[in-house]
Amino acid sequence: MNRIKLLDILRGFAIIGTLGTNIWLFAHLGNLEAIFPDPSLHWWSSLDSIISTIVMFLVNGKFLGMLTIMFGVGLEMKRRKADRLGTAWPGIYLWTSFLLLVDGLLHYFLVMQFDILMSYAVTAIIVSFVVNRTRKTIIRVMLFTGIVHSFMVISAFALITLANASVSTGDAFKSVIALFQTGTWFEQIGYRFEAFWMYRFESIAILPMNLFLFLCGVLLFRSGAFAADTNGQAIRRKMLRWGLGLGIPLNMLIFVPGLSFDIPVRYLFAPVLSLGYIAIIAKVMELSRCGWLLSRLEEVGKTALSCYMLQNILASVIFYGWGFGVGATSGSSLFTFFMWGLISALMMVFAHLWLRKFTVGPIEWAWRRLSDLPADRKRSLSG
């Protein structure tokens, strides 16, 4: 199956967008208040707060939702390839999902404690056994996981609201901030070992959401939502109307003072706006606008896993104490926003230069080679 340009552009956009959330965690040295601020503090109280709140409105959870949908699309494309080749499904896909789990585990310990790849790997394994079922079964699974996820998010929001608490407190993260400000790389790795289950809680808790969005990606691809024909355009117009018409007002709840709407916005309402973002990007591509930028995003999308790793490594070097230690000296939202742009530009340069010499990214190449190991071993034994 030939690559679909729109999907590569969407992947690239999602990769850069996830950095738009993670960059605040790097800049604030792991303090979760960077994305879950204290509701008692008004967002309009300072220029920094205004900037960070607007950025969170635009990015927090939206690109995570888009990336999750794209993983579902990728799974469906791999299933179709297996059908064309006449190979068993899920078969080798289970091995590649296990490799993603290992990749995420290494990324968690060595680079970033907020890694999402492990959660995606577990989700992929579960979904691989669902996609060959009937459409009715897939929709039932989506309804079940959607209801479970919604209940969990609403319950968390209600408990936090009733307790008149925030998601995190500065005092609770003082030791974490100090570690990432002055600690060595090995000390940070040790901390991630000690706090493994605390930082994996989100990855486990969002499994129902991941299952829902993976299957959403599967059904969108099957419906032709990413095709360039009139049917695809009609589906994307619906995604635009519903995604923006419903997603914008729901996500604007983040501006309501005194309540921790950050939880339902990130985990419940953001994926709705993700659908609108997908439709907007597709429309820009249809109109042949921003051609240079779309080409750079396409290249990032083709090297998505490598760029995901690279952006977090660069952010670690820039912000953590064992690197340049910028996170210890600058709390400016404008500076954080600038660093997001700088790292994004560096990723684009890397992807562009790399793809001039190679067809896939370095991590993608290694992943493919490892994915082929079972088949290579089988051929060597049969030979």
N, C-alpha and C positions, 0 to 999 in steps of 0.2 A: 504494500500500500504506500503510495506517494505521500510525502509530508503535506499537511494542510497548513498553508501559510498563516491563516487566522489563528490556529491553535498555537503555533509557535509565538506569535505576537502576544497572545493572551498569557501564555506561560511567562514570557519575559516581563510583561506588565505586572503579573502577580508576584514574581520574584522580587522585583524592585519595590513593589508595594508592601510586601511583608517586611522589608528593611525599614520602611517608613514607620512601622510600629516598633520593631526591635531596636532601632537606633536610639530610642528614648530609654530603653532598658540598659543599653550599653552606656549611654551618656550619664545616666543616674546610678551606674555601678550596681545594677541588680535590684534597685529599689522599685517594688511594684507600684508605688504611688505615682510613678511616671506615667502609667496608663490607667491606673485606678486611683485618681486623686481623692483626697478627703472631701466628702460632700459638704462639710461645714464651711469649706473655703470657697468663696465665690469665684467663678472662672473669669470674671471681668475685673478682678482685683488688681491685676498687673498686666503689662504687655506680654510678658513671658507666658502667663497663664492663658491669656487670650489666644496667643499663637498656638500653644500646645493643645488647647481644647479644640480649636478649629481643625488642626492637623488630625487629631484623634477622631473627630467627626468624619473626616474624609477617608482615613485609612484603617483605623482600629477594627480588626475583624473582617473588613471588607475584602482585603486581598488574601487573607487566610481562607475565607469562603471561596473566593475565585480559584485559588490554588487547589483546594480540596475538590472542587468540581472538575478541574483540569486533570487531577489524578484519576477521577472516575472515568473521564473520557479516554485517558491513556489505557486504563484497564480494558475498556470495551474494544479499543483498537487492537490490543494484544489478543483478546479472545477471538476476534475476527481473523486475525492472522493465523491463530492455531486452527481455526476451522478450515481456512484455505489450504493449509499445509497438511491437514488431516491428522494433526497431533492431538494427544489427549489434553483435555482441559479439566482442572487448572494445571495439572502436570508441572512443567518447568516453571510456571508462574509462581508457584509456591516457593521454589528455590530463590527466584529473583526477589520475592518479597522478604524472604529471610535475609538476603544480602542487604536489602534496604534497612531492615531492623538492625543489623550489625553496623551499617553505615551510620545510622542515627545514634546508636549507642556510643560509637567512637566520637561522633560529633558532640554529643552531650558531655562526655567526660573531658574531652580535649579542648573544646571551643566554647560551647554555650549551653547553659543549663535549661534554656527554654526551647530546646529542639523539638520539632514537630514530626520528624521522619519516623520515629519509632511508632507513634500513634498511627501514621499513615500505613506503615507496614502491617500492623495488626488488622487495621481496617481492610486493607487490600486482600488479606488472606480470607477474611470472613466474606467479603463481597464476591470473591472469586467463586464461591459455592452458591451464590444467589443469582448471578447474572444469567445462568443457563435455565433458570426457572421461567415460568410464564410471566407476562407483563402484569397480570393480576397479582401474582405472588410478590413480584418486586414492589408494586404499589402498596401492598399490605405491609411489607417489611418497612417501607418508607413511612407509612402512617404510624406504625408501632414505634419506630425509633424517633420519629418527630414528636410524638406525644410524650414519650419518656424524657426526651431532651428538654422539651418545653416545660414539663413538670419540674424537672431538676433546676432549671434556670429561674423559674418563677418562685420556687420554694427558697432558693438561695437569696433572691432579691427580697422576698418577704421577711426572711429571718434577719438579714442585715438591716432592713428598714425598721423592723420592730425593735431590734437591739440598739438602734440609733448608732450603728458602728460603721466604720469604713472597711474596705477590703484588707487594707494593710495599714500599719502605723509606722511612722518614721523610727520610733524607738526599737521596734521589732527588727528593723533592717539596718540598724546602726553597725552591728558587727559584720554584716554582709558587705556593706559599703566600705568599711575599713579594710576588709579582706581584699576586695577588688581594687582598692586604692593603693594599698601598700604591700599586699601579699605577693608571693612568687607564683609563677604559673603552676608549679607542683603543689603548692598549698591550695590553690583554687581547684585543682583536680581532686585533691583529697577531700575538700569540702563538698564537691559534687557527689563523691562516693557516700559521704556521711548523710547528705540531704537528698539522696536519690529518690525516695518515695514521696517526699514533700514536693519536689519539682516535677515528678511524674504524675502527680495528682490531676493536673489539668489534662494531660494527654489521655488519661484513663477516663476522666469525667466527660470529655468531648467525643468519646467513641460513638455514642448514638448520633450526634450531629454529623460526624464524619461519615458514618454509614448512610445517613440520609443524603448528604451532599455527593458522595461517591455515586450512589444510585441515581441521583438527579442528573449528574454528568452522563451516566450511561444512557438514560432515557432521552436527554437532550440530543446526544449524538445519534441515537437511533431514529429520532424524529426528523433529523436533517437540519438541526438548528445552526450548524456551523458550515452548511453548504452555501455556495454562491448563487444558487437558483432562487426563484421566486418564493418557493416554500420556505427556504431558510430565512429569507428576508422578512416574510410574514411572521414567522415565529419570533425573530429578533425584535420586530416592532412590538409584539406583545410583551416580550421581556423588558423592553424599554419602558413601556407604559406602566406595567406593574412594578418593575424594579425601582424606578424613580418615583412614580406616583405614590407607592406605598412605603418604599424604603426611605426616602428623604424625611417625611414627617416622623416616622418611627425612630430614625437615628438622631433626629433633632432633639429627642428627649434627653440627650446627653447635656443639653444646655439648661435643663430644669435644675435650679439650685436646691440644695438641701436633701437630695435623694441620690442613692447610688445606682442611677440608671446605667452606669458603665457596664454592669453585669449583663442585663438583658440586651443592651445595645450591641456589645461585642459578640455575645453567644447566641442571640436569637434574631435580632433585627438586621445585623450587618449582612448576613448572606442574602437577604432580600435585595439590598442595594448592590450586592455583587452581580446579580443578574442584570441590573441596569448598567453597570460598568461594562460588562461583556458586550451588551448591545451597543453602547456608545462607541467602544473601540472598533467594533465591526462596522459601524456606520462611517466612522472616520476613514477606515480602510476602503469602503465602497466608494466614498467620495474622492479617493486618491489624494487625501490631504496628509500633511505631515509625513511625507514619504521617507525622508531621511531618518526621522525618529522611529518610524515603524520598522524600518530595516534594522536599526540597532536593537530594537526590542525583539525582533524576530531572531537575531543572532543570540541574544541573551536566552531566549526561549529554547533554542537548539542546544544550548549548553547550560540548561537550567540548574541541574544538580551541582555542577561545578561552580556556577555563579552563586548559588545559595551558600555553598561552603566558603567561597572566596569572600563574599560580603561580610560574613560573620568573623572570619579570620582577620580581615582588615579592620573591622570595628573593634575587635579585641585588642589588636596592636595599638590602635589609636587611643582608645579610652582607658584601658586597664593599666594598673600601676607598673606591671612588668614590661609594658611597652612605652608609649609616649606619655601615658598618664594624664591625658587631656580631661578625662572624666572627673579627676580630682580638682581641677582648676576652673572649669567652665560649666556654669549652670544655665547659660543663655539658651533660650529656645531657638533664637535666630541662628546661633552657632550650630546647634544640633541639626536644624533644618539644612544648613549649609553642608554639614558633613554627610547628610543623607544624599544630597546632590552630588557631592564629590565622589563618594564611594560608588554611587550609581554610574557616574561617568567613567570611573576606572573599570567597572565591570563591563561596560559597553566597549571600551577600548580593548580589554582582554579578549572578549568574545569575538570582536571583529578581527583582531590580529590572529587569534588562534584558528579561526575558521578559514583564514586564507591559506593555511597549511594543512589543516586536518578537517575531517568531515564531522567529527563529534568532539565534545569536551573531554578533558583528561579523566574526570571521574566517570563519565559515561562510558569511555573506552574501557577502563578497568572493570566497570560493572558488567559490560557485555562479555568481556573475556571470562570473568568469573561465572557469569550466567551460562556460558557454553561448556563449563567444566563437566557437568553430568553427561551431556551428549558426547563430548570428546572421549570421556572415559568409557561410555557404552560402545562407541565405535572401535576404540582400541581393544576392548575385550572381545568384541565380535570378530575383529580382524585376526 
